[in-house]
Amino acid sequence: MKVALLSDCYLPRLGGIEVQTHDLAQHLVAAGHDVEVFTATRGAAGEMHGAVTVVDGVPVHRLAARMPWELPVNPFAPTELRRRLVAGRFDVAHVQTGVVSPFAWDSTRVTVGLGLPTAMTWHCMLAGVTPVFRAARFVRGWASRGVAMSAVSDVAAEPLRGLVGPGACVGVLPNGIDVTRWSVEPAVREPGPLRLVTAMRLAARKRPAALVELVAEAERAAGPGLVSLTVLGDGPDRRKVEALVRDRRLDWVSLPGRVPRDELRGLYAAADVYLSPARLESFGIAALEARTVGLPVIGRSGSGVGEFVIDGVNGLVVSSDSQMSSAIARLVKAPDDVARMRAWNLANPPAQEWSQVAALAVAEYDRAIDLAKVMTR
């Protein structure tokens, strides 16, 4: 099958959609499919205006334009995209989208207009903006014209189901993980504080400052010196979080910044518990990576972490910051519970292994092809 993957953002930008689209391309190729990527993101050397770069063996069409802050936006891309999709004789298009994805939406208009079978995966939580999308009606319009809709988790799919209408199906196509790459040998825990870790973009939506506050509350309840927190990542709220740590004299909080994926495994393996405080987390790929390493995950109910965290079995699911704080304080005094949940994670790899996710993606492509055939009858 020849597949066009279409995404506003792609490598060398680093983020959930970028990395997942790259990894999906790699695993589709490994399964014998022919894959090309179309994006509004410049290449590593600034390539744009339709330049084709090759990233890990996959051609990447850089339909980027010169924009402030190198934003992945190009309102003039559709004409050239249409030409290349026709010339490429693709079997199916797979659009990756978020709440605001102008290139992805332009791409969908192009693929639907061409009659090219189209699958569309939503990597976001639509709940707060559902009324806007309902009023705009373009999502329902695409579904009615045969676009195979999916989301990365069931909680992300639920509001989408309300948008597409009762006659359309919304599947779940989760993010994937290379279980072998993230697996580690069990290690003997060294004495010391309960070592908490998280990896996130330091931005308001991810709630890094709230996380520091709730862990500080847990540290006060558990006792001085019994908790440490490492916050991995960078972003616009970094100075705010640094100021909070400095002003509150939280010397047990460290902010190493962004680290390469290859270093994350070791940092996770040296920790005890992973924290996922975001309420609007559509999936939580960093939490899945930590869970694959073995860490129990404490995450919020109603978020995507429920796809791979079973409350009380391999992590904890809480409904508020105060509950997360209490759970941390309790685990400080319950190392056996931490060890039990970690052992379960190590003995039970997650179902979101890439070979399984790639197979689910192909099933979405088959569904898109079937829907396109119905549209032409």
C-alpha positions as CSV (number, residue, x, y, z in Angstrom):
1,M,0.0,0.0,0.0
2,K,1.3,3.5,-0.8
3,V,0.6,5.8,2.1
4,A,0.8,9.6,2.3
5,L,1.2,10.8,5.9
6,L,0.2,14.5,6.3
7,S,1.0,16.6,9.3
8,D,1.6,20.3,10.1
9,C,4.6,19.4,12.2
10,Y,7.4,16.9,11.6
11,L,11.0,16.4,12.5
12,P,13.3,18.2,13.2
13,R,10.6,19.8,15.4
14,L,10.1,17.6,18.5
15,G,6.7,16.9,20.0
16,G,4.1,14.2,20.3
17,I,2.6,14.4,16.7
18,E,6.0,14.9,15.1
19,V,7.7,11.9,16.8
20,Q,4.6,9.6,16.5
21,T,4.2,10.4,12.8
22,H,7.9,9.6,12.2
23,D,7.7,6.4,14.1
24,L,4.5,5.3,12.3
25,A,6.2,5.9,9.0
26,Q,9.2,3.7,10.1
27,H,6.9,0.8,11.2
28,L,4.7,1.0,8.1
29,V,7.9,0.8,5.9
30,A,9.1,-2.2,8.0
31,A,5.7,-3.9,7.4
32,G,6.3,-3.5,3.6
33,H,4.3,-0.3,2.8
34,D,5.5,2.6,0.7
35,V,5.4,5.8,2.7
36,E,5.9,9.5,2.0
37,V,5.4,12.4,4.4
38,F,3.9,15.8,3.6
39,T,4.4,18.6,6.1
40,A,4.5,22.4,6.6
41,T,7.7,22.1,8.7
42,R,11.0,23.2,7.4
43,G,13.9,20.7,7.1
44,A,16.9,20.6,9.4
45,A,18.8,22.9,7.0
46,G,15.8,25.2,6.4
47,E,14.4,23.3,3.4
48,M,11.0,24.5,2.3
49,H,9.0,25.5,-0.8
50,G,8.5,21.8,-1.7
51,A,12.0,20.6,-1.2
52,V,12.1,16.8,-0.5
53,T,14.4,15.6,2.2
54,V,14.9,12.0,3.3
55,V,14.5,11.3,7.0
56,D,15.5,7.7,8.1
57,G,14.8,6.5,4.6
58,V,11.4,8.2,4.2
59,P,10.9,11.0,1.6
60,V,9.5,14.2,3.3
61,H,7.9,16.9,1.2
62,R,8.6,20.2,2.9
63,L,5.7,22.3,1.8
64,A,6.7,25.0,4.2
65,A,6.8,28.8,3.7
66,R,8.7,31.6,5.3
67,M,6.7,32.5,8.4
68,P,7.4,34.3,11.7
69,W,8.9,32.0,14.2
70,E,9.1,29.3,11.5
71,L,5.4,28.5,12.2
72,P,4.3,25.3,10.2
73,V,1.7,27.3,8.2
74,N,1.5,27.7,4.4
75,P,-1.8,28.8,2.9
76,F,-0.4,28.4,-0.6
77,A,0.5,24.6,-0.1
78,P,-2.8,23.0,-1.3
79,T,-2.2,23.5,-5.1
80,E,1.3,21.9,-5.0
81,L,0.1,19.2,-2.5
82,R,-2.7,18.3,-4.9
83,R,-0.3,18.0,-7.8
84,R,2.1,15.8,-5.8
85,L,-0.6,13.5,-4.5
86,V,-2.0,12.9,-8.0
87,A,1.5,12.3,-9.4
88,G,2.4,10.0,-6.6
89,R,-0.6,7.7,-7.2
90,F,-1.2,7.1,-3.5
91,D,-3.6,4.4,-2.2
92,V,-4.6,6.3,1.0
93,A,-3.9,9.5,2.9
94,H,-3.5,9.6,6.7
95,V,-3.9,13.1,8.2
96,Q,-2.6,13.8,11.7
97,T,-4.4,16.7,13.4
98,G,-4.7,18.7,16.6
99,V,-7.1,21.4,17.8
100,V,-5.5,23.9,15.4
101,S,-3.9,22.3,12.4
102,P,-4.3,24.5,9.2
103,F,-2.0,22.3,7.0
104,A,-3.8,19.1,8.1
105,W,-7.2,20.6,7.4
106,D,-6.1,22.0,4.0
107,S,-4.7,18.6,3.2
108,T,-8.0,16.9,4.1
109,R,-9.9,19.3,1.8
110,V,-7.4,18.3,-1.0
111,T,-7.6,14.6,-0.4
112,V,-11.4,14.6,-0.1
113,G,-11.6,16.7,-3.3
114,L,-9.4,14.2,-5.1
115,G,-11.5,11.3,-3.9
116,L,-8.3,9.9,-2.3
117,P,-9.3,7.5,0.6
118,T,-8.5,9.4,3.8
119,A,-8.0,8.5,7.4
120,M,-7.8,11.2,10.0
121,T,-6.4,10.8,13.5
122,W,-7.0,13.4,16.2
123,H,-4.2,13.9,18.8
124,C,-6.1,16.3,21.0
125,M,-8.9,16.7,23.5
126,L,-11.8,18.5,21.8
127,A,-14.1,18.8,24.9
128,G,-13.6,22.5,25.5
129,V,-13.9,23.5,21.8
130,T,-16.6,21.1,20.7
131,P,-19.2,23.9,20.3
132,V,-16.9,25.7,17.9
133,F,-16.3,22.6,15.8
134,R,-20.0,21.8,15.9
135,A,-20.9,25.2,14.6
136,A,-18.2,25.1,11.9
137,R,-19.5,21.6,10.7
138,F,-16.5,20.8,8.7
139,V,-15.6,17.7,10.8
140,R,-19.1,16.3,10.2
141,G,-18.8,17.2,6.6
142,W,-15.6,15.3,6.1
143,A,-17.0,12.2,7.9
144,S,-20.1,12.3,5.7
145,R,-17.8,12.3,2.7
146,G,-16.0,9.2,3.8
147,V,-13.1,10.3,6.0
148,A,-12.3,7.5,8.4
149,M,-12.1,9.3,11.8
150,S,-10.0,8.1,14.7
151,A,-8.5,9.5,17.9
152,V,-5.5,8.5,20.0
153,S,-7.6,7.4,23.0
154,D,-11.2,6.6,23.9
155,V,-11.5,9.8,26.0
156,A,-10.3,11.8,23.0
157,A,-12.7,9.9,20.7
158,E,-15.8,10.6,22.7
159,P,-16.4,14.3,21.9
160,L,-15.4,13.5,18.3
161,R,-18.2,10.9,18.1
162,G,-20.6,13.7,19.0
163,L,-19.3,15.9,16.2
164,V,-19.4,13.3,13.3
165,G,-23.0,12.3,13.9
166,P,-24.7,9.0,14.7
167,G,-24.0,7.4,11.3
168,A,-20.2,7.7,11.4
169,C,-17.7,5.5,13.3
170,V,-14.8,7.0,15.2
171,G,-12.0,4.5,15.9
172,V,-9.2,4.5,18.4
173,L,-5.7,4.5,17.0
174,P,-3.4,4.9,20.0
175,N,0.1,6.2,20.0
176,G,2.7,3.5,19.7
177,I,5.9,2.5,21.6
178,D,8.9,0.4,20.9
179,V,8.6,-1.9,23.9
180,T,12.1,-3.5,23.3
181,R,13.7,-0.1,23.2
182,W,12.1,1.1,26.4
183,S,12.4,-2.1,28.5
184,V,15.0,-2.3,31.2
185,E,16.3,-4.9,33.6
186,P,14.9,-4.7,37.1
187,A,17.2,-2.8,39.4
188,V,17.7,-2.8,43.2
189,R,16.2,0.3,44.6
190,E,18.8,2.4,46.5
191,P,17.7,4.0,49.8
192,G,16.6,7.5,49.7
193,P,13.5,9.7,49.0
194,L,10.6,8.7,46.8
195,R,12.0,9.8,43.4
196,L,9.3,11.4,41.3
197,V,9.8,12.2,37.6
198,T,7.8,13.8,34.8
199,A,8.6,14.9,31.2
200,M,6.5,17.6,29.7
201,R,6.4,20.8,27.7
202,L,6.6,23.6,30.3
203,A,3.4,25.3,29.2
204,A,0.2,26.1,31.0
205,R,-1.8,23.3,29.5
206,K,0.6,20.7,31.0
207,R,0.4,22.4,34.4
208,P,4.0,22.3,35.5
209,A,3.6,24.9,38.2
210,A,0.6,23.1,39.7
211,L,2.6,19.9,39.7
212,V,5.4,21.5,41.8
213,E,2.8,22.9,44.2
214,L,1.0,19.6,44.7
215,V,4.3,17.7,45.2
216,A,5.4,20.4,47.7
217,E,2.2,19.7,49.6
218,A,3.0,16.0,49.5
219,E,6.5,16.7,50.8
220,R,5.1,18.6,53.7
221,A,2.7,15.8,54.6
222,A,5.4,13.0,54.2
223,G,8.2,14.8,55.9
224,P,11.4,16.7,54.9
225,G,13.8,14.8,52.7
226,L,11.4,12.1,51.8
227,V,10.5,13.3,48.3
228,S,12.4,14.5,45.2
229,L,11.1,15.7,41.8
230,T,12.7,15.9,38.4
231,V,10.9,17.8,35.8
232,L,12.2,17.1,32.3
233,G,11.4,19.4,29.4
234,D,11.4,23.0,28.4
235,G,8.9,25.7,27.3
236,P,7.4,29.1,27.9
237,D,6.6,28.5,31.6
238,R,10.2,27.6,32.5
239,R,11.0,30.9,34.2
240,K,7.7,30.8,36.1
241,V,8.5,27.3,37.4
242,E,12.1,28.2,38.2
243,A,10.9,31.2,40.2
244,L,8.5,29.1,42.1
245,V,11.2,26.6,43.0
246,R,13.6,29.4,44.0
247,D,11.1,31.4,46.0
248,R,9.8,28.4,47.9
249,R,13.3,27.0,48.4
250,L,12.4,23.7,47.0
251,D,15.9,22.4,46.7
252,W,14.6,18.8,46.1
253,V,13.1,19.9,42.7
254,S,15.4,19.7,39.6
255,L,14.8,21.1,36.1
256,P,17.3,19.6,33.7
257,G,15.5,20.8,30.6
258,R,14.8,18.8,27.5
259,V,16.9,15.6,27.1
260,P,17.1,13.2,24.0
261,R,14.7,10.2,24.0
262,D,17.7,7.9,24.3
263,E,18.6,9.5,27.7
264,L,15.0,9.3,29.1
265,R,15.1,5.6,29.6
266,G,17.9,5.8,32.1
267,L,16.4,8.7,33.9
268,Y,13.1,6.9,34.2
269,A,14.8,3.7,35.4
270,A,16.5,5.7,38.2
271,A,13.1,7.1,39.4
272,D,10.3,5.5,41.4
273,V,7.1,7.1,40.2
274,Y,6.0,9.1,37.1
275,L,3.5,12.0,37.5
276,S,1.1,13.1,34.8
277,P,-0.9,16.1,36.1
278,A,-2.5,17.4,32.9
279,R,-6.2,17.3,32.8
280,L,-6.4,17.6,29.0
281,E,-4.0,14.9,28.1
282,S,-5.3,13.1,25.0
283,F,-2.9,10.2,25.4
284,G,0.3,10.8,27.3
285,I,3.2,9.2,25.3
286,A,5.8,10.2,27.9
287,A,3.8,8.5,30.6
288,L,3.5,5.4,28.4
289,E,7.3,5.4,28.0
290,A,7.8,5.6,31.7
291,R,5.2,2.8,32.3
292,T,7.1,0.6,29.8
293,V,10.3,1.2,31.7
294,G,8.4,0.0,34.8
295,L,7.4,3.2,36.6
296,P,4.0,3.3,38.3
297,V,2.1,6.3,36.8
298,I,-0.1,8.7,38.8
299,G,-2.4,10.4,36.3
300,R,-5.7,12.2,36.1
301,S,-9.0,10.6,35.5
302,G,-10.6,11.6,32.2
303,S,-7.2,11.8,30.5
304,G,-5.6,9.4,28.0
305,V,-3.4,7.7,30.6
306,G,-6.4,5.5,31.4
307,E,-5.6,3.7,28.2
308,F,-2.6,2.1,29.9
309,V,-2.9,2.7,33.7
310,I,-5.1,0.5,35.8
311,D,-5.8,2.1,39.1
312,G,-4.2,0.3,41.9
313,V,-2.6,-2.3,39.6
314,N,0.2,-0.5,37.7
315,G,-0.4,3.0,38.8
316,L,-3.0,5.3,40.3
317,V,-5.7,7.4,38.7
318,V,-6.8,10.4,40.7
319,S,-9.5,13.1,40.1
320,S,-7.8,16.2,41.6
321,D,-4.5,17.8,42.6
322,S,-5.2,17.1,46.2
323,Q,-5.8,13.4,45.5
324,M,-2.5,13.3,43.6
325,S,-0.7,15.0,46.5
326,S,-2.2,12.5,49.0
327,A,-1.3,9.5,46.8
328,I,2.3,10.7,46.6
329,A,2.5,11.1,50.4
330,R,1.0,7.6,50.9
331,L,3.5,6.0,48.5
332,V,6.3,7.5,50.5
333,K,5.3,5.3,53.3
334,A,4.4,2.3,51.1
335,P,7.5,1.2,49.2
336,D,6.1,-2.3,48.8
337,D,3.2,-0.9,46.8
338,V,5.6,1.0,44.5
339,A,7.6,-2.2,44.0
340,R,4.5,-4.3,43.3
341,M,3.2,-1.9,40.7
342,R,6.6,-1.6,39.1
343,A,6.9,-5.4,39.0
344,W,3.5,-5.6,37.2
345,N,4.6,-3.1,34.6
346,L,7.8,-5.0,33.9
347,A,6.0,-8.3,33.6
348,N,3.1,-7.0,31.4
349,P,4.3,-4.9,28.4
350,P,1.8,-2.3,27.2
351,A,-0.6,-3.3,24.4
352,Q,0.4,-0.2,22.4
353,E,3.5,-1.9,21.0
354,W,4.3,-0.5,17.5
355,S,3.7,-3.6,15.5
356,Q,0.1,-3.7,16.9
357,V,-0.4,0.0,16.4
358,A,0.8,-0.2,12.8
359,A,-1.6,-3.0,12.1
360,L,-4.4,-0.8,13.6
361,A,-3.3,2.0,11.3
362,V,-3.5,-0.3,8.2
363,A,-7.0,-1.4,9.4
364,E,-8.0,2.3,9.4
365,Y,-6.6,2.6,5.8
366,D,-8.7,-0.3,4.7
367,R,-11.7,1.3,6.3
368,A,-11.0,4.6,4.5
369,I,-10.7,2.7,1.2
370,D,-14.0,0.9,1.8
371,L,-15.7,4.2,2.7
372,A,-14.3,5.9,-0.5
373,K,-15.8,3.1,-2.5
374,V,-19.2,3.7,-0.9
375,M,-18.9,7.4,-1.8
376,T,-18.4,6.6,-5.5
377,R,-21.4,4.3,-5.8
